[in-house]
């Protein structure tokens, strides 16, 4: 590559990463399973008695200290897609990746009637269209994945690697 081309191309690449933060994601881990049929899906993934406000506040405090993003998984135990996402996030290679890049908190939203103050903090006041809804926020509380929070609501029709690739794209 000539110096002139490098002078033009590299700033353009840097600008695209800044303009499109999802392009700056960390490389995703290779998932140890190929299909969801190989996955052990939990019967319940959300603590219905948890203090969601306290859990989210602690997640942001930890994220500021560790300079990580916060991943808030909004879902319900009745939701198969939510339980699939929870099981994917529990795979050892995925859990290790998540711990390196995010502070993760799961929030039970019941049947869209519990803990809705959590998405409201980010300006999401209309009814969630589906779950899981995943909020990715910077340590200072700015929602990073605006317009993409319900991208995993059809997790049962995605491959395990596709789910992990999506999670990694915001890291």
C-alpha positions as CSV (number, residue, x, y, z in Angstrom):
1,X,0.0,0.0,0.0
2,X,1.4,3.4,-0.9
3,X,1.8,6.0,1.8
4,X,-0.8,8.2,0.2
5,X,-3.4,5.4,0.2
6,X,-2.7,4.5,3.8
7,X,-3.0,8.2,4.7
8,X,-6.5,8.2,3.2
9,X,-7.8,4.6,4.1
10,X,-6.7,4.3,7.7
11,X,-8.5,7.5,8.9
12,X,-11.6,6.4,7.1
13,X,-11.5,3.0,8.9
14,X,-11.0,4.8,12.2
15,X,-13.9,7.1,11.5
16,X,-16.1,4.2,10.6
17,X,-15.4,2.5,14.0
18,X,-16.2,5.7,15.8
19,X,-19.4,6.3,13.8
20,X,-20.5,2.7,14.1
21,X,-19.5,1.4,17.6
22,X,-20.8,-2.1,16.8
23,X,-18.0,-2.5,14.4
24,X,-15.5,-2.0,17.2
25,X,-16.7,-5.1,19.1
26,X,-14.3,-7.6,20.5
27,X,-13.8,-10.8,18.5
28,X,-16.4,-13.3,19.7
29,X,-15.3,-16.6,21.2
30,X,-16.0,-19.8,19.2
31,X,-19.0,-21.5,20.7
32,X,-18.5,-25.1,21.7
33,X,-21.9,-26.2,20.4
34,X,-23.3,-26.0,16.9
35,X,-27.0,-26.2,17.5
36,X,-29.4,-25.3,20.2
37,X,-30.4,-28.9,20.6
38,X,-27.0,-29.4,22.3
39,X,-27.8,-26.8,24.9
40,X,-29.1,-27.5,28.4
41,X,-31.8,-24.8,28.8
42,X,-32.7,-23.8,32.4
43,X,-36.3,-24.0,33.6
44,X,-35.9,-20.5,35.1
45,X,-33.2,-17.9,34.4
46,X,-34.6,-14.9,36.2
47,X,-34.9,-14.3,39.9
48,X,-38.4,-13.1,40.4
49,X,-37.7,-11.8,43.9
50,X,-34.5,-9.9,43.0
51,X,-34.1,-6.2,43.7
52,X,-33.7,-5.1,40.1
53,X,-33.0,-1.5,41.0
54,X,-30.3,-2.5,43.4
55,X,-28.8,-5.1,41.0
56,X,-28.6,-2.5,38.2
57,X,-27.1,0.1,40.4
58,X,-24.5,-2.3,41.6
59,X,-23.7,-3.3,38.0
60,X,-23.1,0.3,37.0
61,X,-20.9,0.9,40.0
62,X,-18.8,-2.1,39.2
63,X,-18.7,-1.2,35.5
64,X,-17.4,2.3,36.3
65,X,-14.6,0.7,38.4
66,X,-13.7,-1.9,35.9
67,X,-14.3,0.2,32.8
68,X,-16.7,-2.3,31.2
69,X,-20.1,-2.0,29.6
70,X,-23.3,-3.1,31.4
71,X,-25.4,-5.8,29.8
72,X,-29.0,-5.9,31.2
73,X,-30.9,-8.9,30.1
74,X,-34.6,-8.2,30.4
75,X,-36.8,-11.3,30.2
76,X,-39.1,-13.8,31.9
77,X,-39.0,-17.4,32.9
78,X,-42.0,-18.2,30.7
79,X,-40.0,-17.1,27.6
80,X,-38.2,-19.9,25.8
81,X,-36.0,-17.4,23.9
82,X,-35.0,-15.8,27.2
83,X,-34.0,-19.2,28.7
84,X,-32.0,-20.0,25.5
85,X,-30.1,-16.7,25.8
86,X,-29.4,-17.4,29.5
87,X,-28.1,-20.9,28.6
88,X,-25.8,-19.5,25.9
89,X,-24.4,-17.0,28.3
90,X,-23.7,-19.8,30.8
91,X,-21.5,-21.7,28.3
92,X,-17.9,-21.5,29.8
93,X,-16.4,-19.8,26.8
94,X,-19.2,-17.3,26.5
95,X,-19.3,-16.6,30.3
96,X,-15.5,-15.9,30.2
97,X,-16.0,-13.5,27.3
98,X,-18.9,-11.7,29.0
99,X,-16.9,-11.4,32.3
100,X,-14.0,-9.8,30.4
101,X,-16.2,-7.2,28.6
102,X,-19.4,-6.7,30.5
103,X,-21.0,-6.5,33.9
104,X,-24.1,-8.7,33.4
105,X,-27.4,-8.3,35.2
106,X,-30.6,-10.3,34.5
107,X,-33.9,-8.5,35.3
108,X,-37.2,-10.3,35.4
109,X,-39.9,-8.3,33.6
110,X,-42.6,-10.9,34.3
111,X,-45.2,-10.7,31.6
112,X,-44.3,-7.2,30.7
113,X,-45.6,-6.0,34.1
114,X,-42.5,-6.0,36.4
115,X,-39.4,-3.8,36.7
116,X,-40.3,-1.7,33.7
117,X,-38.6,1.2,35.4
118,X,-35.3,-0.3,34.3
119,X,-35.8,0.2,30.5
120,X,-37.5,3.5,31.3
121,X,-34.2,4.8,32.6
122,X,-33.0,4.6,29.1
123,X,-36.0,6.3,27.6
124,X,-37.8,3.0,26.7
125,X,-41.3,3.8,28.0
126,X,-43.3,2.0,25.4
127,X,-44.2,-1.6,26.0
128,X,-41.4,-4.0,25.0
129,X,-42.3,-5.8,21.8
130,X,-40.6,-8.9,22.9
131,X,-38.0,-10.5,25.2
132,X,-35.3,-11.1,25.7
133,X,-34.6,-7.4,25.4
134,X,-30.9,-6.7,25.9
135,X,-29.7,-3.3,27.0
136,X,-26.0,-2.5,26.5
137,X,-24.9,0.6,28.3
138,X,-21.7,2.4,28.8
139,X,-20.4,2.7,32.4
140,X,-21.9,6.3,32.6
141,X,-25.4,5.0,31.8
142,X,-25.6,5.8,28.0
143,X,-27.5,3.2,26.0
144,X,-25.2,1.9,23.3
145,X,-27.4,-0.4,21.3
146,X,-30.3,2.0,20.6
147,X,-32.7,0.4,18.1
148,X,-31.3,-3.1,18.6
149,X,-32.5,-4.1,22.1
150,X,-34.9,-6.7,20.9
151,X,-32.5,-8.3,18.3
152,X,-32.4,-11.6,20.3
153,X,-36.1,-12.0,20.9
154,X,-36.1,-14.8,18.4
155,X,-33.0,-16.6,19.9
156,X,-34.5,-20.0,19.4
157,X,-34.2,-19.5,15.6
158,X,-30.6,-18.3,15.7
159,X,-27.5,-20.4,15.9
160,X,-25.5,-20.3,19.2
161,X,-22.6,-18.6,17.3
162,X,-25.0,-15.9,15.9
163,X,-26.1,-15.1,19.4
164,X,-22.6,-14.8,20.7
165,X,-21.5,-12.7,17.6
166,X,-24.3,-10.3,18.4
167,X,-23.2,-10.0,22.1
168,X,-19.6,-9.5,21.0
169,X,-20.5,-6.8,18.5
170,X,-21.3,-4.4,21.4
171,X,-18.3,-5.3,23.6
